Protein backbone atom coordinates (compact mmCIF):
# COMPACT_ATOMS: atom_id res chain seq x y z
CA UNK A 1 0.00 0.00 0.00
CA UNK A 2 2.92 2.35 0.45
CA UNK A 3 4.30 2.07 -3.11
CA UNK A 4 2.12 4.84 -4.67
CA UNK A 5 3.75 7.36 -2.32
CA UNK A 6 7.34 6.58 -3.38
CA UNK A 7 7.31 8.70 -6.58
CA UNK A 8 5.83 11.62 -4.63
CA UNK A 9 8.68 11.44 -2.13
CA UNK A 10 11.26 11.31 -4.93
CA UNK A 11 9.70 14.27 -6.74
CA UNK A 12 9.68 16.26 -3.53
CA UNK A 13 13.43 15.78 -3.14
CA UNK A 14 14.42 16.45 -6.77
CA UNK A 15 14.69 20.28 -6.69
CA UNK A 16 17.27 20.12 -3.91
CA UNK A 17 19.17 17.35 -5.72
CA UNK A 18 19.13 19.30 -8.99
CA UNK A 19 20.27 22.45 -7.23
CA UNK A 20 23.24 20.55 -5.79
CA UNK A 21 24.08 18.82 -9.07
CA UNK A 22 27.79 19.36 -9.82
CA UNK A 23 29.15 16.80 -12.30
CA UNK A 24 32.53 18.40 -12.98
CA UNK A 25 34.26 16.71 -10.08
CA UNK A 26 33.42 13.21 -11.32
CA UNK A 27 34.25 14.10 -14.92
CA UNK A 28 37.58 15.68 -13.99
CA UNK A 29 38.44 12.60 -11.91
CA UNK A 30 37.63 10.18 -14.74
CA UNK A 31 34.54 8.70 -13.06
CA UNK A 32 32.65 8.66 -16.34
CA UNK A 33 30.27 5.81 -15.61
CA UNK A 34 29.14 7.52 -12.41
CA UNK A 35 28.80 10.87 -14.20
CA UNK A 36 26.69 9.21 -16.89
CA UNK A 37 24.44 7.44 -14.40
CA UNK A 38 23.91 10.63 -12.37
CA UNK A 39 23.12 12.66 -15.48
CA UNK A 40 20.62 10.12 -16.79
CA UNK A 41 18.91 9.89 -13.40
CA UNK A 42 18.46 13.66 -13.28
CA UNK A 43 17.28 13.85 -16.89
CA UNK A 44 14.46 11.42 -16.16
CA UNK A 45 13.05 14.00 -13.79
CA UNK A 46 14.25 17.15 -15.59
CA UNK A 47 14.52 16.49 -19.34
CA UNK A 48 15.39 20.12 -19.93
CA UNK A 49 18.42 20.28 -17.62
CA UNK A 50 21.21 21.60 -19.88
CA UNK A 51 24.01 20.83 -17.42
CA UNK A 52 22.91 17.20 -17.16
CA UNK A 53 22.84 16.89 -20.96
CA UNK A 54 26.33 18.41 -21.11
CA UNK A 55 27.66 16.03 -18.47
CA UNK A 56 26.06 13.07 -20.23
CA UNK A 57 27.72 14.13 -23.48
CA UNK A 58 31.17 14.45 -21.89
CA UNK A 59 30.85 11.02 -20.28
CA UNK A 60 29.71 9.46 -23.55
CA UNK A 61 32.68 10.97 -25.39
CA UNK A 62 35.03 9.40 -22.85
CA UNK A 63 33.21 6.09 -23.39
CA UNK A 64 33.75 6.47 -27.18
CA UNK A 65 30.01 6.61 -27.83
CA UNK A 66 30.46 9.60 -30.08
CA UNK A 67 27.16 9.85 -32.01
CA UNK A 68 25.27 9.73 -28.72
CA UNK A 69 27.68 12.28 -27.25
CA UNK A 70 27.11 14.67 -30.16
CA UNK A 71 23.33 14.33 -29.79
CA UNK A 72 23.47 15.01 -26.04
CA UNK A 73 25.73 18.02 -26.59
CA UNK A 74 23.26 19.36 -29.14
CA UNK A 75 20.45 19.05 -26.61
CA UNK A 76 22.52 20.93 -24.02
CA UNK A 77 23.31 23.72 -26.49
CA UNK A 78 19.67 23.98 -27.57
CA UNK A 79 18.59 24.54 -23.98
CA UNK A 80 21.40 26.85 -22.85
CA UNK A 81 23.69 27.96 -25.71
CA UNK A 82 26.09 29.95 -23.55
CA UNK A 83 26.67 27.25 -20.93
CA UNK A 84 30.40 26.58 -20.68
CA UNK A 85 29.87 22.88 -19.93
CA UNK A 86 27.70 22.55 -23.05
CA UNK A 87 30.31 24.25 -25.23
CA UNK A 88 32.97 21.94 -23.79
CA UNK A 89 30.75 18.91 -24.41
CA UNK A 90 30.18 19.84 -28.04
CA UNK A 91 33.88 20.59 -28.53
CA UNK A 92 34.96 17.23 -27.11
CA UNK A 93 32.38 15.32 -29.17
CA UNK A 94 33.40 17.17 -32.33
CA UNK A 95 37.08 16.51 -31.67
CA UNK A 96 36.44 12.81 -31.06
CA UNK A 97 34.45 12.45 -34.26
CA UNK A 98 37.09 14.35 -36.26
CA UNK A 99 39.80 12.00 -35.03
CA UNK A 100 37.64 9.00 -35.95
CA UNK A 101 36.90 10.30 -39.45
CA UNK A 102 40.56 10.45 -40.51
CA UNK A 103 39.89 12.41 -43.71
CA UNK A 104 39.98 15.99 -44.97
CA UNK A 105 36.72 16.67 -43.19
CA UNK A 106 38.58 16.09 -39.94
CA UNK A 107 40.26 19.48 -40.26
CA UNK A 108 36.92 21.25 -40.32
CA UNK A 109 35.75 19.19 -37.36
CA UNK A 110 38.89 20.01 -35.39
CA UNK A 111 38.54 23.71 -36.19
CA UNK A 112 34.94 23.68 -34.94
CA UNK A 113 36.01 21.79 -31.82
CA UNK A 114 38.69 24.35 -31.03
CA UNK A 115 36.19 27.17 -31.48
CA UNK A 116 33.95 25.48 -28.91
CA UNK A 117 36.82 24.97 -26.46
CA UNK A 118 37.85 28.61 -26.75
CA UNK A 119 34.25 29.71 -26.20
CA UNK A 120 34.01 27.41 -23.16
CA UNK A 121 36.99 28.96 -21.35
CA UNK A 122 35.75 32.43 -22.21
CA UNK A 123 32.35 31.58 -20.72
CA UNK A 124 33.93 30.05 -17.61
CA UNK A 125 37.68 30.45 -17.02
CA UNK A 126 37.52 27.91 -14.16
CA UNK A 127 36.65 24.99 -16.46
CA UNK A 128 39.68 22.72 -15.96
CA UNK A 129 38.94 20.16 -18.66
CA UNK A 130 38.40 22.88 -21.26
CA UNK A 131 41.81 24.43 -20.56
CA UNK A 132 43.47 21.01 -20.64
CA UNK A 133 41.78 20.06 -23.91
CA UNK A 134 42.46 23.41 -25.56
CA UNK A 135 46.11 23.42 -24.49
CA UNK A 136 46.70 19.92 -25.84
CA UNK A 137 44.86 20.81 -29.04
CA UNK A 138 47.08 23.84 -29.61
CA UNK A 139 50.15 21.66 -29.05
CA UNK A 140 49.07 18.96 -31.52
CA UNK A 141 46.96 20.42 -34.33
CA UNK A 142 48.60 21.86 -37.48
CA UNK A 143 49.59 25.49 -37.59
CA UNK A 144 46.91 25.91 -40.25
CA UNK A 145 44.36 25.59 -37.44
CA UNK A 146 46.23 27.92 -35.13
CA UNK A 147 48.23 25.26 -33.31
CA UNK A 148 51.44 26.27 -31.60
CA UNK A 149 53.44 25.34 -28.52
CA UNK A 150 53.29 28.95 -27.36
CA UNK A 151 49.50 29.01 -27.31
CA UNK A 152 49.40 25.67 -25.53
CA UNK A 153 51.70 27.00 -22.83
CA UNK A 154 49.48 30.06 -22.44
CA UNK A 155 46.60 27.68 -21.66
CA UNK A 156 48.77 26.03 -19.00
CA UNK A 157 49.45 29.42 -17.45
CA UNK A 158 45.74 30.23 -17.35
CA UNK A 159 44.90 26.81 -15.91
CA UNK A 160 47.50 27.25 -13.19
CA UNK A 161 45.41 30.13 -11.79
CA UNK A 162 42.52 27.69 -11.30
CA UNK A 163 44.30 24.42 -10.49
CA UNK A 164 48.03 24.73 -9.99
CA UNK A 165 48.82 21.02 -10.21
CA UNK A 166 46.82 20.50 -13.41
CA UNK A 167 48.39 23.61 -14.90
CA UNK A 168 51.84 22.22 -14.16
CA UNK A 169 50.83 18.90 -15.73
CA UNK A 170 49.66 20.64 -18.88
CA UNK A 171 52.90 22.64 -19.03
CA UNK A 172 54.98 19.48 -18.68
CA UNK A 173 52.92 17.57 -21.23
CA UNK A 174 53.22 20.28 -23.87
CA UNK A 175 56.95 20.66 -23.35
CA UNK A 176 57.38 16.87 -23.59
CA UNK A 177 55.41 16.80 -26.84
CA UNK A 178 57.80 19.45 -28.12
CA UNK A 179 60.77 17.20 -27.32
CA UNK A 180 61.91 19.32 -24.36
CA UNK A 181 61.99 16.69 -21.63
CA UNK A 182 64.57 18.43 -19.47
CA UNK A 183 62.26 21.44 -19.24
CA UNK A 184 59.15 19.30 -18.84
CA UNK A 185 60.33 17.14 -15.95
CA UNK A 186 60.45 19.86 -13.25
CA UNK A 187 56.83 20.79 -14.01
CA UNK A 188 55.72 17.21 -13.57
CA UNK A 189 57.66 16.92 -10.31
CA UNK A 190 55.98 20.09 -9.03
CA UNK A 191 52.57 18.60 -9.85
CA UNK A 192 53.43 15.29 -8.19
CA UNK A 193 54.60 17.12 -5.06
CA UNK A 194 51.40 19.18 -4.91
CA UNK A 195 49.03 16.29 -5.70
CA UNK A 196 50.94 13.07 -5.03
CA UNK A 197 47.90 10.78 -5.18
CA UNK A 198 46.11 12.37 -8.12
CA UNK A 199 45.73 9.59 -10.71
CA UNK A 200 45.54 12.05 -13.60
CA UNK A 201 48.88 13.60 -12.57
CA UNK A 202 50.54 10.18 -12.27
CA UNK A 203 49.07 9.07 -15.59
CA UNK A 204 50.13 12.22 -17.46
CA UNK A 205 53.68 12.08 -16.10
CA UNK A 206 54.30 8.43 -16.92
CA UNK A 207 52.60 8.77 -20.28
CA UNK A 208 54.88 11.69 -21.22
CA UNK A 209 57.92 9.80 -19.96
CA UNK A 210 57.05 6.97 -22.35
CA UNK A 211 56.64 8.97 -25.57
CA UNK A 212 58.90 8.71 -28.59
CA UNK A 213 59.75 12.41 -28.17
CA UNK A 214 61.16 11.62 -24.72
CA UNK A 215 62.98 8.57 -26.09
CA UNK A 216 64.62 10.78 -28.70
CA UNK A 217 65.63 13.26 -26.02
CA UNK A 218 67.17 10.77 -23.54
CA UNK A 219 67.84 7.56 -25.46
CA UNK A 220 65.95 4.25 -25.36
CA UNK A 221 67.89 2.57 -22.55
CA UNK A 222 67.75 5.56 -20.22
CA UNK A 223 64.05 5.95 -20.94
CA UNK A 224 63.39 2.32 -19.98
CA UNK A 225 65.44 2.69 -16.81
CA UNK A 226 63.52 5.79 -15.75
CA UNK A 227 60.16 4.27 -16.62
CA UNK A 228 60.80 1.28 -14.39
CA UNK A 229 62.23 3.40 -11.59
CA UNK A 230 59.47 6.02 -11.61
CA UNK A 231 56.68 3.46 -11.90
CA UNK A 232 57.80 1.71 -8.72
CA UNK A 233 58.42 5.01 -6.92
CA UNK A 234 54.86 6.18 -7.63
CA UNK A 235 53.17 2.86 -6.87
CA UNK A 236 52.46 3.58 -3.17
CA UNK A 237 50.81 6.91 -4.04
CA UNK A 238 48.59 5.26 -6.66
CA UNK A 239 46.93 3.07 -4.01
CA UNK A 240 43.78 1.49 -5.51
CA UNK A 241 43.23 4.03 -8.32
CA UNK A 242 42.99 2.15 -11.59
CA UNK A 243 43.86 5.10 -13.82
CA UNK A 244 47.21 5.57 -12.07
CA UNK A 245 47.83 1.83 -11.88
CA UNK A 246 47.35 1.38 -15.62
CA UNK A 247 49.98 4.06 -16.24
CA UNK A 248 52.37 2.31 -13.85
CA UNK A 249 51.79 -1.02 -15.59
CA UNK A 250 52.32 0.56 -19.01
CA UNK A 251 55.62 2.04 -17.84
CA UNK A 252 56.76 -1.32 -16.47
CA UNK A 253 55.73 -3.06 -19.69
CA UNK A 254 57.81 -0.60 -21.72
CA UNK A 255 60.68 -1.20 -19.30
CA UNK A 256 60.53 -4.96 -20.04
CA UNK A 257 59.20 -5.73 -16.56
CA UNK A 258 56.09 -7.58 -17.63
CA UNK A 259 55.84 -9.81 -14.56
CA UNK A 260 55.98 -6.82 -12.22
CA UNK A 261 53.21 -5.15 -14.21
CA UNK A 262 51.07 -8.30 -14.18
CA UNK A 263 51.53 -8.78 -10.44
CA UNK A 264 50.50 -5.20 -9.72
CA UNK A 265 47.42 -5.21 -11.96
CA UNK A 266 46.22 -8.62 -10.81
CA UNK A 267 46.87 -7.88 -7.15
CA UNK A 268 45.01 -4.56 -7.26
CA UNK A 269 41.83 -5.99 -8.80
CA UNK A 270 39.91 -6.84 -5.59
CA UNK A 271 40.12 -3.31 -4.17
CA UNK A 272 40.47 -1.03 -7.18
CA UNK A 273 38.04 1.79 -7.95
CA UNK A 274 37.60 0.68 -11.61
CA UNK A 275 38.11 -3.06 -12.15
CA UNK A 276 37.29 -2.85 -15.86
CA UNK A 277 40.38 -0.72 -16.46
CA UNK A 278 42.68 -3.23 -14.79
CA UNK A 279 41.09 -6.17 -16.60
CA UNK A 280 41.66 -4.36 -19.89
CA UNK A 281 45.23 -3.76 -18.74
CA UNK A 282 45.73 -7.47 -18.09
CA UNK A 283 44.55 -8.14 -21.62
CA UNK A 284 47.00 -5.58 -22.95
CA UNK A 285 49.89 -7.11 -21.01
CA UNK A 286 49.05 -10.55 -22.39
CA UNK A 287 48.67 -9.28 -25.95
CA UNK A 288 51.93 -7.37 -25.99
CA UNK A 289 54.09 -9.82 -24.08
CA UNK A 290 52.72 -13.19 -25.22
CA UNK A 291 52.54 -14.26 -21.56
CA UNK A 292 49.53 -15.12 -19.38
CA UNK A 293 47.47 -15.56 -22.56
CA UNK A 294 44.61 -17.58 -21.09
CA UNK A 295 44.28 -15.31 -18.07
CA UNK A 296 44.47 -12.24 -20.30
CA UNK A 297 41.73 -13.64 -22.54
CA UNK A 298 39.52 -14.32 -19.53
CA UNK A 299 40.01 -10.74 -18.35
CA UNK A 300 39.06 -9.34 -21.77
CA UNK A 301 36.00 -11.58 -21.96
CA UNK A 302 34.84 -10.14 -18.65
CA UNK A 303 35.51 -6.57 -19.85
CA UNK A 304 33.19 -7.18 -22.79
CA UNK A 305 30.42 -8.46 -20.51
CA UNK A 306 30.42 -5.47 -18.16
CA UNK A 307 30.37 -1.66 -18.26
CA UNK A 308 33.80 -0.34 -19.28
CA UNK A 309 35.06 2.84 -17.64
CA UNK A 310 35.93 5.70 -19.98
CA UNK A 311 39.30 6.95 -21.15
CA UNK A 312 40.31 3.55 -22.52
CA UNK A 313 39.51 3.50 -26.22
CA UNK A 314 36.23 1.77 -25.48
CA UNK A 315 35.02 -1.69 -26.38
CA UNK A 316 36.74 -1.48 -29.75
CA UNK A 317 40.10 -1.61 -27.99
CA UNK A 318 38.95 -4.60 -25.93
CA UNK A 319 37.89 -6.50 -29.06
CA UNK A 320 41.21 -5.68 -30.77
CA UNK A 321 43.28 -6.83 -27.79
CA UNK A 322 41.15 -9.96 -27.58
CA UNK A 323 41.91 -10.64 -31.23
CA UNK A 324 45.64 -10.29 -30.58
CA UNK A 325 45.49 -12.75 -27.70
CA UNK A 326 43.41 -15.25 -29.67
CA UNK A 327 45.87 -15.02 -32.54
CA UNK A 328 48.76 -15.73 -30.17
CA UNK A 329 46.85 -18.78 -28.94
CA UNK A 330 46.49 -20.01 -32.50
CA UNK A 331 42.71 -19.47 -32.56
CA UNK A 332 42.76 -17.54 -35.83
CA UNK A 333 39.08 -17.68 -36.79
CA UNK A 334 38.04 -16.38 -33.38
CA UNK A 335 40.73 -13.72 -33.70
CA UNK A 336 39.25 -12.62 -37.03
CA UNK A 337 35.81 -12.42 -35.40
CA UNK A 338 37.26 -10.18 -32.69
CA UNK A 339 38.88 -7.90 -35.27
CA UNK A 340 35.57 -7.70 -37.16
CA UNK A 341 33.82 -6.73 -33.91
CA UNK A 342 36.31 -3.88 -33.43
CA UNK A 343 35.81 -2.72 -37.01
CA UNK A 344 32.04 -2.73 -36.60
CA UNK A 345 32.46 -0.21 -33.81
CA UNK A 346 34.95 1.88 -35.82
CA UNK A 347 35.33 0.93 -39.50
CA UNK A 348 38.47 3.10 -39.71
CA UNK A 349 40.26 1.47 -36.78
CA UNK A 350 43.74 1.05 -38.26
CA UNK A 351 44.90 -1.36 -35.54
CA UNK A 352 42.00 -3.74 -36.03
CA UNK A 353 42.34 -3.51 -39.82
CA UNK A 354 46.05 -4.37 -39.54
CA UNK A 355 45.23 -7.37 -37.34
CA UNK A 356 42.63 -8.55 -39.85
CA UNK A 357 45.18 -8.28 -42.64
CA UNK A 358 47.74 -10.25 -40.65
CA UNK A 359 45.20 -13.03 -40.08
CA UNK A 360 44.45 -13.55 -43.79
N, C-alpha and C positions, 0 to 999 in steps of 0.2 A: 504493500500500500504506500510505501514511502517513495517509490521510484519516480512518480510524476513530479515530485518536488526537486529532484536532483538538477534538471536543467535550469530551474529558476535560481537555485543557489549559485550555479556556475555563472549564469548571466549577471547576477548581482555582483560577482567578484571581478568580472572582466574589465570594467573601466579602470580599476586600480592596477590590474595586471598590465593592461595596455599602456597606461601612463608610465609604468616602471620599465617598459620594454626597452632593452638596450643591447642589441645583438653584436655590437662591435667587439666587445671583449672576447666572445667566443670565436668570432671570425678571425680576429687578430691572432688568437692563440691556436688556430688550426682545428678548432672543434666544429668542423663543418656539418657533421651529421646532427649534432645537437642544435646548431643554428638552424638547420633546415627543419628539424622537428618542431622547434619553438615557433618558427615563422609560420609553418603550416597550421599549427594549432591556433595561433592568433588569427590567421586569415579565415578560418572557419567561422569565427565569431565576427570579425571585422574585415570583410572582403575588400574594403576600400583603403586599408592601411598601407600607405606608400612605403613606409620604412620596412614593414614585414615583407612586402614584395621585393624590395631592394636586397634585404638580407637573404631571402630565398634565392634570388638570382645569383648572389655572390657565392653562396654555398653550392649551388648547382654547377657554377663554373669550375669550382675546385674539384667537384666530383666528375668533371668532364661530361656533363650533360648539357651541352652547349645550346642546342635549339630551345630546350626548356628554359635555360638561363636567359637567353635573349628575349623570350616571351615574357618572363617575369620582370625583367628590367623594363621592357616596354610598358607593362602595366604600372610599374612604379613611376615612370616618367609621365604617363598619362594622368596620374592622380596628383603628382606634385613635381612639376618639371624642374624646379630649382633645388630640389633636395640633393645635397652632396652625396649621400649614400646611393641614391638612384643614378646619379651621373657616374659614380664609381662602378656601380653594377653594370651599367650599359657599356662602359669602357672596357671592363674586364671581359665581358661576354664577346664584345667585338674583337678584342685582341685574340682571345682564344679561337674564335672562328677564323680569323685571318691566318693564324698559324696553321690551323688544320687545312685551309684551302690550298696553300702552297702553289699559288699562281699569281699572275699579275694583279688580279683583284685583291690580293692580300695587302698590297701597298695602300690601296684606298681604305681597306678595313683598318689597317694600323694607324693611318692618319686620322680617321674618325675616332678611333680608340684614344689616341693621344689628346685629341680635342676634348673628349669627355673627361679624361684624367686631369687636364689643366683646369677645366671648369669646376671639377670637384674640389680641388684644393683652393680655388678662388672662393667657392661657396663656403668652405669650411677648412681653414688652414690647420685644424687639429686632426684631420683624417689621416691616420698613420699609413694605412694600406695604400691610399692614393699617392702619397709622397713616395713610398717605396716603389710602387708600380711605375710611376712617372719617371723616377730617377733611373730605374733599370731600363726603361724604354729608351730614354735619351742615350744611355750608354751603349745600347745594342742596335737601334734602328739605323738605317742609312742616313747620311747627312742630308740627302734629298728630302727627308721627312723632318729635318731639324735636329737629328741626333748629334750629340757631342758629349765628350767626357765632361767638359766644363759645365754644361747645363745639368748633367747628372749630379755633379758635385754640389751644385747650387741647391738641388733638391735635398741632398743630404744635410746641408747647412740649415735649411728651413725645417727639416724634420727634427733636427737636434734640439730646436727650441721647444718642441712638443714632447719628444721622447728621446732623451740623450743617447741611450744605448742603441736604439734602432737607427738613429741618425749615424752613429759611429759604424754600425754594421753596413749601412748603405754606402758610406764613404769607403770602407774597406773593400766591399764587393766591387764597386766601380773601379777603384784603383787596381784591384786584382785582374779584372777583365781587361784593363789597359796594359797588362803585363808589368805592373809596378808593385811587385809583391813586397819589397822592402819598405815601401811607403804604406802599403795596405796593412801589414801585420800589426803595427802599433794601434791602429784603429780597432781592429778586432780584439786585441788584448784589453783595450779600454772597455769595450762592450762586455767582454767576459768578466772583467772585474766588477763592473757595475751591475750586471745581471747574470751571475754565474750559473743559475739553474734554468735560464730561459731557453727552451728547446729551439726556438727560431734563431737565437744567437749562436748556439752550438752548431746547428745545422748549417747556417750561412758560412761560418768560419771554416768548418771542415770541407764543405763543398768548394769554397774558393781555394783552399789548400790543394784540392785534388784536380784543379783544372789544368788543361794543357798550357795555358798562359803561365801558370805558376811553374809547371814542369820546365818550360823553356827558360824561365828566369833562374831556377835553382839547380836544374839537372834532375834526371829521373831517379837516381839512387838517393839523393838527398831528399827529394820529395817523398819517396816511400818511407824513408827513415822518420821524417817528421810526421807523416800521416799516422804511422804506428804509434809513435811517442805521444802525439797530441790526443789521439783517440783514447788511449789508456789513461792519460792525465785527466780528461774530461768525463770519464765514465762515472765516477762517484757523483758528480754534479747532475748528470742526466737522470739519475734515479730510475723511476718507472716510466718516463716520458718517451713514448714510442718514436716521436719525430726526432728527438736527439739521438736515440739509440740506433735508428736506421742510419743516421749520418756517421756514427761511430763505427757501425758494422761496414759501411761502404769504405771508410778510410782504412780499416783493417784488411778488407778484401783487396784493395789496391796495393796495400803494403805486403801482400802475399801471406797474410796471417788468417787464412780462411777458418781454421779450427777455432781460433779465438773469437772471430766474428760469430760463428755458429753457436758457440757456447753462450755468448752474451745474449743473442737473440732468443735462443731456445729457453735459457734460464729466466729471462725477463717476462716471458709470455703469461704466467699465472697472475702477475700483479700489474701488468702494464695498463696504461690508460687507453690504448687503441690496439687491441690484439691483431686486427686485420692488417695493420701496417707491418707488424713483426712477422706475421705469416707470409705476407708478400715478400718480405726481406729474406726469409728462409728459402723461398722459391728462387729468388734472385741468386743467393749464394750457391744453391745447388746448380742452377743453370750455368753460371759463370765458371764454377770450379770443377764441375763434373763429379763432385762428392755429395754424399747424403741424398742421392737422387730420389729414392723412394719416399723418404721423409719430406723432401722438398715438394714432391708431387702431391703428397697428402695435404701439406700446408696450402698449396695453391688451390686444390679442390675445395678446401674449406673456405678460402677467400671468395671463391665464386659462388658459394652457397649463402653467403652472409653479406650484410651491408659493409661496404668498403669505405673507409675514411678517405677524405679528400687529400689533394696534394700528392697523388701517387701516379698519375697517368691513367687512373681508372681501371675498369675491368678489361679494357683492351690490352693493357700491360700485363695483367694476370694471365690472360689467354696466351699472349706471346711467350711469356716465361714458361708457361705450362707446355707449350709446343716445343720449346728448347729442351726441357727436361725429358719429355717423351721421346724426342729424337735421340737424345743421349742414351736412353734406355732401349733404343732399337725399335720403338713402337711408332713407325713412320706414318702409318695411316692415321692414327690418333693424333700425331703431331700435326699432320696436314689439316685435320679437323679443327685443331686449336688455332692454327694460323688463320683459317677461314673465319673462325669466330671473331678473331681480332680485326680482320679486314671488314667484316660486316659492321662493326662498330665505327671503324674509320677506314674507308676504302683507300685512303692515301697514306696509310701507316707504312712507312718505308721499312721498318724493322720486320714487321709481319710479312710484308711482300718478299723481303730478302730470304726469310726463313722458308716461305713457300717455294721459292725458286731453288733453294738448296735441297729441298726434299723431293724435287722432281728429277 
